[in-house]
Amino acid sequence: MLDLWDQIQEDKPLAFSEDDSDRLYDKIYARTEVSKARRPQDKLRRRVSPFVRKVSSVAALLTIFFVAYIVLFHPTSEDEEISRNVELRAKVMPGSKKARIVFEDGTYQELGDGATPNNNQAFKVGKGEEGVSYVESFRASEQQTTMHTLITPVGGEYVVRLNDGTKVWLNANSSLKYPVSFGDVDIREVELEGEAYFDVAKLETHGKRVPFVVRSQGQVLKVLGTEFNINTFSDNVTTTLVEGSVQVSFDGLAGEQHYVLKPNDQSIYDSRTKQANIVQIDPYYVTAWKNGDFAFDNAPLKNVMEDIARWYDVDVTYRTEVNDVRFSGKVSKFESIETLLQTIEWTGSVKLKLDGRRIIVMK
């Protein structure tokens, strides 16, 4: 195009053939913006003198520039809609109540705001905090061996009430595998990846209490009826007892060794070293997430940022060493991410910058 423009400035015939002219004409008038403005006589083309062709070439160039300007700087409604969707995806928002139930055949049902209601015969989907319930399933007794898996994405959490009445709060980026019905069994067993809070219902069969077992990353937890939190996000399996008592055992430990936890006890099992440790803590800071808060008590900053990343669906980049940085505080999980990051910055230990969907940690 620059060569053609240079030729126009010179007082000599253009190196621009009739075929080139025809092709350029077709390209210009193929544009919607131009074709709508055409007059009927514009459709007629005839051979012209070199002078007229030269003038026509200038007009063609100006038309091209005009069309390019319209396309680039005046987007269509479709372009504007795409732009709005991209902007919405880029905006960092708190997580919400959403999950997916995966059935044994690989099919699934979405849960949460915007999901299409489609109650399965095995469960009922409630509103808001009600979550999904298997308690009143009229086919439960027929589906004792059928397994479902509840999966929460990054930026999602959900509540499920199992067939025996046990209530489970599933944190973001977690999964729980469970039977549709426990039926007439000697043991109730589920599998957890990620983090969940359990309020286990007591169950008796033939006059005997039925244990509830949670398997998670090398740990086996056994209870009769109690409340506890399990977190498997790192190489550690961290179990915190809120009330009642639980028995925990671990893969790789010698013999039948197990531990009995009492309220406020926390067991930390390292799946790499196969070592377990029991400490006493305040359960509030471990369980605040299920009540809509972030709460930390002298927690390593990396642990804090991991929780934030899972809930707000963002990445975290470290441009400084933070192994010695710790944070204490409480803030709602539904605050804007800017407010949350500012709260952490008030400690004076680090600077936090939000860049799109990435948090940059700096000094």
Contacts in CASP RR format, 6 or more apart in sequence:
PFRMAT RR
TARGET T0000
AUTHOR 0000-0000-0000
METHOD contacts of the structure
MODEL  1
MLDLWDQIQEDKPLAFSEDDSDRLYDKIYARTEVSKARRPQDKLRRRVSP
FVRKVSSVAALLTIFFVAYIVLFHPTSEDEEISRNVELRAKVMPGSKKAR
IVFEDGTYQELGDGATPNNNQAFKVGKGEEGVSYVESFRASEQQTTMHTL
ITPVGGEYVVRLNDGTKVWLNANSSLKYPVSFGDVDIREVELEGEAYFDV
AKLETHGKRVPFVVRSQGQVLKVLGTEFNINTFSDNVTTTLVEGSVQVSF
DGLAGEQHYVLKPNDQSIYDSRTKQANIVQIDPYYVTAWKNGDFAFDNAP
LKNVMEDIARWYDVDVTYRTEVNDVRFSGKVSKFESIETLLQTIEWTGSV
KLKLDGRRIIVMK
1 61 0 8 1.000
1 64 0 8 1.000
4 14 0 8 1.000
4 16 0 8 1.000
4 57 0 8 1.000
4 61 0 8 1.000
5 61 0 8 1.000
7 14 0 8 1.000
7 15 0 8 1.000
7 16 0 8 1.000
8 14 0 8 1.000
8 54 0 8 1.000
8 57 0 8 1.000
8 58 0 8 1.000
8 61 0 8 1.000
13 50 0 8 1.000
13 54 0 8 1.000
14 50 0 8 1.000
14 53 0 8 1.000
14 54 0 8 1.000
14 57 0 8 1.000
16 53 0 8 1.000
16 57 0 8 1.000
18 47 0 8 1.000
21 53 0 8 1.000
21 56 0 8 1.000
21 57 0 8 1.000
22 45 0 8 1.000
24 57 0 8 1.000
24 60 0 8 1.000
25 45 0 8 1.000
25 60 0 8 1.000
28 34 0 8 1.000
28 60 0 8 1.000
28 63 0 8 1.000
28 64 0 8 1.000
28 67 0 8 1.000
29 35 0 8 1.000
29 38 0 8 1.000
29 42 0 8 1.000
31 67 0 8 1.000
33 67 0 8 1.000
33 70 0 8 1.000
33 71 0 8 1.000
34 63 0 8 1.000
34 67 0 8 1.000
48 56 0 8 1.000
75 83 0 8 1.000
90 356 0 8 1.000
90 357 0 8 1.000
92 312 0 8 1.000
92 313 0 8 1.000
92 314 0 8 1.000
92 337 0 8 1.000
92 354 0 8 1.000
92 356 0 8 1.000
92 357 0 8 1.000
93 312 0 8 1.000
93 337 0 8 1.000
94 155 0 8 1.000
94 311 0 8 1.000
94 312 0 8 1.000
94 333 0 8 1.000
94 334 0 8 1.000
94 335 0 8 1.000
94 336 0 8 1.000
94 337 0 8 1.000
95 155 0 8 1.000
95 156 0 8 1.000
95 157 0 8 1.000
95 172 0 8 1.000
95 311 0 8 1.000
95 312 0 8 1.000
95 313 0 8 1.000
95 333 0 8 1.000
95 334 0 8 1.000
96 112 0 8 1.000
96 113 0 8 1.000
96 155 0 8 1.000
96 156 0 8 1.000
96 157 0 8 1.000
97 111 0 8 1.000
97 112 0 8 1.000
97 113 0 8 1.000
97 128 0 8 1.000
97 129 0 8 1.000
97 131 0 8 1.000
97 156 0 8 1.000
97 157 0 8 1.000
97 158 0 8 1.000
97 159 0 8 1.000
98 110 0 8 1.000
98 111 0 8 1.000
98 112 0 8 1.000
98 113 0 8 1.000
98 115 0 8 1.000
98 152 0 8 1.000
98 153 0 8 1.000
98 155 0 8 1.000
98 156 0 8 1.000
98 157 0 8 1.000
98 158 0 8 1.000
99 110 0 8 1.000
99 111 0 8 1.000
99 112 0 8 1.000
99 132 0 8 1.000
99 150 0 8 1.000
99 151 0 8 1.000
99 152 0 8 1.000
99 153 0 8 1.000
99 156 0 8 1.000
99 157 0 8 1.000
99 158 0 8 1.000
99 170 0 8 1.000
100 108 0 8 1.000
100 109 0 8 1.000
100 110 0 8 1.000
100 111 0 8 1.000
100 150 0 8 1.000
100 151 0 8 1.000
100 153 0 8 1.000
101 108 0 8 1.000
101 109 0 8 1.000
101 111 0 8 1.000
101 120 0 8 1.000
101 123 0 8 1.000
101 132 0 8 1.000
101 148 0 8 1.000
101 149 0 8 1.000
101 150 0 8 1.000
101 151 0 8 1.000
102 108 0 8 1.000
102 148 0 8 1.000
102 149 0 8 1.000
102 150 0 8 1.000
102 151 0 8 1.000
103 109 0 8 1.000
103 120 0 8 1.000
103 148 0 8 1.000
104 146 0 8 1.000
104 147 0 8 1.000
104 148 0 8 1.000
109 115 0 8 1.000
109 118 0 8 1.000
109 120 0 8 1.000
110 116 0 8 1.000
111 125 0 8 1.000
111 131 0 8 1.000
111 132 0 8 1.000
111 158 0 8 1.000
112 128 0 8 1.000
112 158 0 8 1.000
117 125 0 8 1.000
119 125 0 8 1.000
121 137 0 8 1.000
121 138 0 8 1.000
121 139 0 8 1.000
122 134 0 8 1.000
122 137 0 8 1.000
122 139 0 8 1.000
122 140 0 8 1.000
122 143 0 8 1.000
122 146 0 8 1.000
122 148 0 8 1.000
122 180 0 8 1.000
122 181 0 8 1.000
123 132 0 8 1.000
123 133 0 8 1.000
123 134 0 8 1.000
123 137 0 8 1.000
123 148 0 8 1.000
123 180 0 8 1.000
124 132 0 8 1.000
124 133 0 8 1.000
124 136 0 8 1.000
124 137 0 8 1.000
125 131 0 8 1.000
125 132 0 8 1.000
126 132 0 8 1.000
126 133 0 8 1.000
129 159 0 8 1.000
130 159 0 8 1.000
131 158 0 8 1.000
131 159 0 8 1.000
131 160 0 8 1.000
131 161 0 8 1.000
132 150 0 8 1.000
132 158 0 8 1.000
132 159 0 8 1.000
132 160 0 8 1.000
132 161 0 8 1.000
133 160 0 8 1.000
133 161 0 8 1.000
134 140 0 8 1.000
134 160 0 8 1.000
134 161 0 8 1.000
134 162 0 8 1.000
134 163 0 8 1.000
134 180 0 8 1.000
134 181 0 8 1.000
135 161 0 8 1.000
135 162 0 8 1.000
135 163 0 8 1.000
135 165 0 8 1.000
137 143 0 8 1.000
137 163 0 8 1.000
137 180 0 8 1.000
137 181 0 8 1.000
140 163 0 8 1.000
140 180 0 8 1.000
140 181 0 8 1.000
140 183 0 8 1.000
141 181 0 8 1.000
141 183 0 8 1.000
142 181 0 8 1.000
143 179 0 8 1.000
143 180 0 8 1.000
143 181 0 8 1.000
144 179 0 8 1.000
144 180 0 8 1.000
144 181 0 8 1.000
144 182 0 8 1.000
144 183 0 8 1.000
144 184 0 8 1.000
144 185 0 8 1.000
145 179 0 8 1.000
146 179 0 8 1.000
146 180 0 8 1.000
146 181 0 8 1.000
147 177 0 8 1.000
147 178 0 8 1.000
147 179 0 8 1.000
147 180 0 8 1.000
148 177 0 8 1.000
148 178 0 8 1.000
148 179 0 8 1.000
148 180 0 8 1.000
149 175 0 8 1.000
149 176 0 8 1.000
149 177 0 8 1.000
149 178 0 8 1.000
150 158 0 8 1.000
150 160 0 8 1.000
150 170 0 8 1.000
150 175 0 8 1.000
150 176 0 8 1.000
150 178 0 8 1.000
151 174 0 8 1.000
151 175 0 8 1.000
152 158 0 8 1.000
152 170 0 8 1.000
152 171 0 8 1.000
152 172 0 8 1.000
152 173 0 8 1.000
152 174 0 8 1.000
152 175 0 8 1.000
153 172 0 8 1.000
153 173 0 8 1.000
154 172 0 8 1.000
154 173 0 8 1.000
154 309 0 8 1.000
154 310 0 8 1.000
154 313 0 8 1.000
155 172 0 8 1.000
155 173 0 8 1.000
155 310 0 8 1.000
155 311 0 8 1.000
155 312 0 8 1.000
155 313 0 8 1.000
156 172 0 8 1.000
156 173 0 8 1.000
156 311 0 8 1.000
157 169 0 8 1.000
157 170 0 8 1.000
157 171 0 8 1.000
157 172 0 8 1.000
157 289 0 8 1.000
157 290 0 8 1.000
158 169 0 8 1.000
158 170 0 8 1.000
159 167 0 8 1.000
159 168 0 8 1.000
159 169 0 8 1.000
159 170 0 8 1.000
160 167 0 8 1.000
160 168 0 8 1.000
160 170 0 8 1.000
160 176 0 8 1.000
160 178 0 8 1.000
161 167 0 8 1.000
161 168 0 8 1.000
162 168 0 8 1.000
162 178 0 8 1.000
162 182 0 8 1.000
162 190 0 8 1.000
163 179 0 8 1.000
163 180 0 8 1.000
163 181 0 8 1.000
163 182 0 8 1.000
163 183 0 8 1.000
164 182 0 8 1.000
164 188 0 8 1.000
164 201 0 8 1.000
164 203 0 8 1.000
164 210 0 8 1.000
164 212 0 8 1.000
165 201 0 8 1.000
166 188 0 8 1.000
166 198 0 8 1.000
166 199 0 8 1.000
166 200 0 8 1.000
166 201 0 8 1.000
166 212 0 8 1.000
167 198 0 8 1.000
167 199 0 8 1.000
167 201 0 8 1.000
168 176 0 8 1.000
168 190 0 8 1.000
168 196 0 8 1.000
168 197 0 8 1.000
168 198 0 8 1.000
168 199 0 8 1.000
169 196 0 8 1.000
169 197 0 8 1.000
169 290 0 8 1.000
170 176 0 8 1.000
170 195 0 8 1.000
170 196 0 8 1.000
171 194 0 8 1.000
171 195 0 8 1.000
171 196 0 8 1.000
171 197 0 8 1.000
171 289 0 8 1.000
171 290 0 8 1.000
171 310 0 8 1.000
172 310 0 8 1.000
172 311 0 8 1.000
173 194 0 8 1.000
173 233 0 8 1.000
173 310 0 8 1.000
174 192 0 8 1.000
174 193 0 8 1.000
174 194 0 8 1.000
174 195 0 8 1.000
174 196 0 8 1.000
175 192 0 8 1.000
175 193 0 8 1.000
175 194 0 8 1.000
176 190 0 8 1.000
176 191 0 8 1.000
176 192 0 8 1.000
176 196 0 8 1.000
177 190 0 8 1.000
177 191 0 8 1.000
177 192 0 8 1.000
178 190 0 8 1.000
178 191 0 8 1.000
179 189 0 8 1.000
179 190 0 8 1.000
182 188 0 8 1.000
182 203 0 8 1.000
182 210 0 8 1.000
184 205 0 8 1.000
185 205 0 8 1.000
185 210 0 8 1.000
186 205 0 8 1.000
186 208 0 8 1.000
186 210 0 8 1.000
187 210 0 8 1.000
187 211 0 8 1.000
187 212 0 8 1.000
187 213 0 8 1.000
188 203 0 8 1.000
188 210 0 8 1.000
188 211 0 8 1.000
188 212 0 8 1.000
188 213 0 8 1.000
189 212 0 8 1.000
189 213 0 8 1.000
189 214 0 8 1.000
189 215 0 8 1.000
190 212 0 8 1.000
190 213 0 8 1.000
190 214 0 8 1.000
190 215 0 8 1.000
191 214 0 8 1.000
191 215 0 8 1.000
191 216 0 8 1.000
192 214 0 8 1.000
192 215 0 8 1.000
192 216 0 8 1.000
192 230 0 8 1.000
192 232 0 8 1.000
193 216 0 8 1.000
193 217 0 8 1.000
193 232 0 8 1.000
194 216 0 8 1.000
194 230 0 8 1.000
194 231 0 8 1.000
194 232 0 8 1.000
194 233 0 8 1.000
195 229 0 8 1.000
195 230 0 8 1.000
195 231 0 8 1.000
195 232 0 8 1.000
195 233 0 8 1.000
195 289 0 8 1.000
196 229 0 8 1.000
196 230 0 8 1.000
197 227 0 8 1.000
197 228 0 8 1.000
197 229 0 8 1.000
197 287 0 8 1.000
197 290 0 8 1.000
198 212 0 8 1.000
198 214 0 8 1.000
198 227 0 8 1.000
198 228 0 8 1.000
198 229 0 8 1.000
198 230 0 8 1.000
199 227 0 8 1.000
200 212 0 8 1.000
200 223 0 8 1.000
200 224 0 8 1.000
200 225 0 8 1.000
200 226 0 8 1.000
200 227 0 8 1.000
200 228 0 8 1.000
201 225 0 8 1.000
202 209 0 8 1.000
202 224 0 8 1.000
202 225 0 8 1.000
203 209 0 8 1.000
203 210 0 8 1.000
203 212 0 8 1.000
204 210 0 8 1.000
209 224 0 8 1.000
210 224 0 8 1.000
211 222 0 8 1.000
211 223 0 8 1.000
211 224 0 8 1.000
212 222 0 8 1.000
212 223 0 8 1.000
212 224 0 8 1.000
212 225 0 8 1.000
213 220 0 8 1.000
213 221 0 8 1.000
213 222 0 8 1.000
214 220 0 8 1.000
214 221 0 8 1.000
214 230 0 8 1.000
215 221 0 8 1.000
216 230 0 8 1.000
216 232 0 8 1.000
216 237 0 8 1.000
217 232 0 8 1.000
217 237 0 8 1.000
217 271 0 8 1.000
218 237 0 8 1.000
218 250 0 8 1.000
218 251 0 8 1.000
218 269 0 8 1.000
218 271 0 8 1.000
219 230 0 8 1.000
219 237 0 8 1.000
219 239 0 8 1.000
219 248 0 8 1.000
219 249 0 8 1.000
219 250 0 8 1.000
219 251 0 8 1.000
219 269 0 8 1.000
220 248 0 8 1.000
220 249 0 8 1.000
220 250 0 8 1.000
221 228 0 8 1.000
221 230 0 8 1.000
221 239 0 8 1.000
221 246 0 8 1.000
221 247 0 8 1.000
221 248 0 8 1.000
222 246 0 8 1.000
222 247 0 8 1.000
222 248 0 8 1.000
222 249 0 8 1.000
223 244 0 8 1.000
223 245 0 8 1.000
223 246 0 8 1.000
223 247 0 8 1.000
225 244 0 8 1.000
226 241 0 8 1.000
226 242 0 8 1.000
226 243 0 8 1.000
226 244 0 8 1.000
226 245 0 8 1.000
226 246 0 8 1.000
227 241 0 8 1.000
227 242 0 8 1.000
227 243 0 8 1.000
227 244 0 8 1.000
228 239 0 8 1.000
228 240 0 8 1.000
228 241 0 8 1.000
228 242 0 8 1.000
228 246 0 8 1.000
228 261 0 8 1.000
229 239 0 8 1.000
229 240 0 8 1.000
229 242 0 8 1.000
229 283 0 8 1.000
229 286 0 8 1.000
229 287 0 8 1.000
230 237 0 8 1.000
230 238 0 8 1.000
230 239 0 8 1.000
230 240 0 8 1.000
231 237 0 8 1.000
231 238 0 8 1.000
231 239 0 8 1.000
231 240 0 8 1.000
231 286 0 8 1.000
232 238 0 8 1.000
233 306 0 8 1.000
233 310 0 8 1.000
235 270 0 8 1.000
235 271 0 8 1.000
235 272 0 8 1.000
236 268 0 8 1.000
236 269 0 8 1.000
236 270 0 8 1.000
236 271 0 8 1.000
237 250 0 8 1.000
237 267 0 8 1.000
237 268 0 8 1.000
237 269 0 8 1.000
237 271 0 8 1.000
238 266 0 8 1.000
238 267 0 8 1.000
238 268 0 8 1.000
238 269 0 8 1.000
238 286 0 8 1.000
239 246 0 8 1.000
239 248 0 8 1.000
239 261 0 8 1.000
239 266 0 8 1.000
239 267 0 8 1.000
239 269 0 8 1.000
240 265 0 8 1.000
240 266 0 8 1.000
240 281 0 8 1.000
240 283 0 8 1.000
240 286 0 8 1.000
240 287 0 8 1.000
241 261 0 8 1.000
241 262 0 8 1.000
241 263 0 8 1.000
241 264 0 8 1.000
241 265 0 8 1.000
241 266 0 8 1.000
241 283 0 8 1.000
242 263 0 8 1.000
242 283 0 8 1.000
242 287 0 8 1.000
243 263 0 8 1.000
244 262 0 8 1.000
244 263 0 8 1.000
245 260 0 8 1.000
245 261 0 8 1.000
245 262 0 8 1.000
245 263 0 8 1.000
246 260 0 8 1.000
246 261 0 8 1.000
247 258 0 8 1.000
247 259 0 8 1.000
247 260 0 8 1.000
247 261 0 8 1.000
248 258 0 8 1.000
248 259 0 8 1.000
248 261 0 8 1.000
248 267 0 8 1.000
248 269 0 8 1.000
248 276 0 8 1.000
249 256 0 8 1.000
249 257 0 8 1.000
249 258 0 8 1.000
249 259 0 8 1.000
250 257 0 8 1.000
250 269 0 8 1.000
250 274 0 8 1.000
250 276 0 8 1.000
251 271 0 8 1.000
251 274 0 8 1.000
252 274 0 8 1.000
253 274 0 8 1.000
253 276 0 8 1.000
259 267 0 8 1.000
259 276 0 8 1.000
259 278 0 8 1.000
261 267 0 8 1.000
261 278 0 8 1.000
263 283 0 8 1.000
264 280 0 8 1.000
264 281 0 8 1.000
264 282 0 8 1.000
264 283 0 8 1.000
265 278 0 8 1.000
265 279 0 8 1.000
265 280 0 8 1.000
266 278 0 8 1.000
266 279 0 8 1.000
266 280 0 8 1.000
266 281 0 8 1.000
266 286 0 8 1.000
267 276 0 8 1.000
267 277 0 8 1.000
267 278 0 8 1.000
268 276 0 8 1.000
268 277 0 8 1.000
268 278 0 8 1.000
268 279 0 8 1.000
269 275 0 8 1.000
269 276 0 8 1.000
269 277 0 8 1.000
270 276 0 8 1.000
282 297 0 8 1.000
284 295 0 8 1.000
285 295 0 8 1.000
285 296 0 8 1.000
285 297 0 8 1.000
285 299 0 8 1.000
288 294 0 8 1.000
288 295 0 8 1.000
288 330 0 8 1.000
289 307 0 8 1.000
289 333 0 8 1.000
292 332 0 8 1.000
292 333 0 8 1.000
292 334 0 8 1.000
293 330 0 8 1.000
293 331 0 8 1.000
293 332 0 8 1.000
293 333 0 8 1.000
294 304 0 8 1.000
294 307 0 8 1.000
294 308 0 8 1.000
294 311 0 8 1.000
294 329 0 8 1.000
294 330 0 8 1.000
294 331 0 8 1.000
294 332 0 8 1.000
294 333 0 8 1.000
294 340 0 8 1.000
295 329 0 8 1.000
295 330 0 8 1.000
296 303 0 8 1.000
296 304 0 8 1.000
296 327 0 8 1.000
296 328 0 8 1.000
296 329 0 8 1.000
296 330 0 8 1.000
297 328 0 8 1.000
297 329 0 8 1.000
298 326 0 8 1.000
298 327 0 8 1.000
298 328 0 8 1.000
299 326 0 8 1.000
299 327 0 8 1.000
299 328 0 8 1.000
300 322 0 8 1.000
300 323 0 8 1.000
300 325 0 8 1.000
300 326 0 8 1.000
301 322 0 8 1.000
301 325 0 8 1.000
301 326 0 8 1.000
301 327 0 8 1.000
301 344 0 8 1.000
301 349 0 8 1.000
301 350 0 8 1.000
301 361 0 8 1.000
302 322 0 8 1.000
302 323 0 8 1.000
304 327 0 8 1.000
304 344 0 8 1.000
305 316 0 8 1.000
305 359 0 8 1.000
305 361 0 8 1.000
306 316 0 8 1.000
308 314 0 8 1.000
308 316 0 8 1.000
308 337 0 8 1.000
308 340 0 8 1.000
308 359 0 8 1.000
309 315 0 8 1.000
309 316 0 8 1.000
309 359 0 8 1.000
311 333 0 8 1.000
312 337 0 8 1.000
313 357 0 8 1.000
314 337 0 8 1.000
314 357 0 8 1.000
314 358 0 8 1.000
314 359 0 8 1.000
315 357 0 8 1.000
315 358 0 8 1.000
315 359 0 8 1.000
316 358 0 8 1.000
316 359 0 8 1.000
316 361 0 8 1.000
317 358 0 8 1.000
317 359 0 8 1.000
317 360 0 8 1.000
317 361 0 8 1.000
318 361 0 8 1.000
319 360 0 8 1.000
319 361 0 8 1.000
319 362 0 8 1.000
319 363 0 8 1.000
320 350 0 8 1.000
320 361 0 8 1.000
320 362 0 8 1.000
320 363 0 8 1.000
322 349 0 8 1.000
322 350 0 8 1.000
322 361 0 8 1.000
325 347 0 8 1.000
325 349 0 8 1.000
325 350 0 8 1.000
327 344 0 8 1.000
327 347 0 8 1.000
327 349 0 8 1.000
329 343 0 8 1.000
331 339 0 8 1.000
331 340 0 8 1.000
331 343 0 8 1.000
337 354 0 8 1.000
338 354 0 8 1.000
341 352 0 8 1.000
341 354 0 8 1.000
341 359 0 8 1.000
344 350 0 8 1.000
344 352 0 8 1.000
345 351 0 8 1.000
345 352 0 8 1.000
350 361 0 8 1.000
350 362 0 8 1.000
350 363 0 8 1.000
351 361 0 8 1.000
351 362 0 8 1.000
351 363 0 8 1.000
352 359 0 8 1.000
352 360 0 8 1.000
352 361 0 8 1.000
352 362 0 8 1.000
353 359 0 8 1.000
353 360 0 8 1.000
353 362 0 8 1.000
354 360 0 8 1.000
END
